């Protein structure tokens, strides 16, 4: 939510979709690609949004350190605590 708050309302739906792609990636590699796409797309015009996302990059990807069968549960818990 903090990332979206750094963007104009007109861009928030598209940015939210990209953030969802990061959060729901099937592999760490796909996650990294989606993350990098967000940075490439928004960094020049919205550096605050990118910085907000980048500062938590390691924490956002930490669930990949657990067995894959637990990822969805971890994502659900993480999302619930964010909203």
C-alpha positions as CSV (number, residue, x, y, z in Angstrom):
1,X,0.0,0.0,0.0
2,X,2.8,2.4,0.8
3,X,4.2,1.9,-2.7
4,X,0.8,2.7,-4.3
5,X,0.5,5.8,-2.2
6,X,3.6,7.2,-3.8
7,X,2.0,7.0,-7.3
8,X,-0.8,9.1,-8.9
9,X,-4.2,7.5,-8.5
10,X,-4.4,7.1,-12.3
11,X,-1.4,4.7,-12.2
12,X,-2.3,2.8,-9.1
13,X,-4.4,0.0,-10.8
14,X,-1.6,-0.8,-13.3
15,X,1.1,-0.7,-10.6
16,X,-1.0,-2.8,-8.3
17,X,-1.1,-5.5,-11.0
18,X,2.7,-5.4,-11.4
19,X,3.0,-5.7,-7.6
20,X,0.6,-8.6,-7.6
21,X,2.8,-10.3,-10.2
22,X,5.8,-9.8,-7.9
23,X,3.9,-11.2,-4.9
24,X,2.4,-14.2,-6.8
25,X,5.4,-15.2,-8.9
26,X,5.9,-19.0,-9.1
27,X,9.7,-18.8,-8.7
28,X,12.3,-16.4,-7.2
29,X,13.5,-15.8,-10.8
30,X,10.0,-14.7,-11.9
31,X,9.7,-12.6,-8.8
32,X,13.0,-10.9,-9.6
33,X,11.9,-10.2,-13.2
34,X,8.7,-8.7,-12.1
35,X,10.4,-6.7,-9.4
36,X,12.9,-5.3,-11.9
37,X,10.1,-4.5,-14.4
38,X,8.4,-2.4,-11.7
39,X,11.7,-0.5,-11.1
40,X,12.3,0.0,-14.8
41,X,8.8,1.2,-15.4
42,X,8.5,3.6,-12.5
43,X,12.0,4.7,-11.4
44,X,12.5,7.7,-13.6
45,X,9.2,9.5,-12.8
46,X,8.4,8.0,-9.3
47,X,11.6,7.3,-7.4
48,X,9.8,7.4,-4.1
49,X,7.6,4.5,-5.1
50,X,10.6,2.5,-6.3
51,X,12.6,3.3,-3.2
52,X,9.7,2.2,-1.0
53,X,9.6,-1.2,-2.7
54,X,13.4,-1.6,-2.9
55,X,13.9,-1.0,0.8
56,X,11.9,-4.1,1.6
57,X,13.1,-6.3,-1.3
58,X,14.9,-8.9,0.8
59,X,12.0,-9.2,3.2
60,X,9.5,-9.5,0.4
61,X,11.4,-12.4,-1.1
62,X,12.3,-14.2,2.1
63,X,9.5,-16.7,1.7
64,X,11.4,-18.3,-1.1
65,X,13.8,-19.6,1.5
66,X,11.0,-21.9,2.7
67,X,9.8,-25.1,0.9
68,X,7.6,-24.3,-2.0
69,X,4.6,-26.0,-0.5
70,X,4.5,-23.3,2.2
71,X,4.7,-20.3,-0.1
72,X,1.0,-19.7,-0.5
73,X,0.4,-19.9,3.2
74,X,3.2,-17.4,3.9
75,X,1.9,-15.1,1.2
76,X,-1.6,-15.2,2.8
77,X,-0.3,-14.4,6.2
78,X,1.9,-11.6,4.9
79,X,-0.9,-10.0,2.9
80,X,-3.3,-10.2,5.8
81,X,-0.9,-8.4,8.1
82,X,-0.4,-5.7,5.4
83,X,-4.0,-4.7,5.0
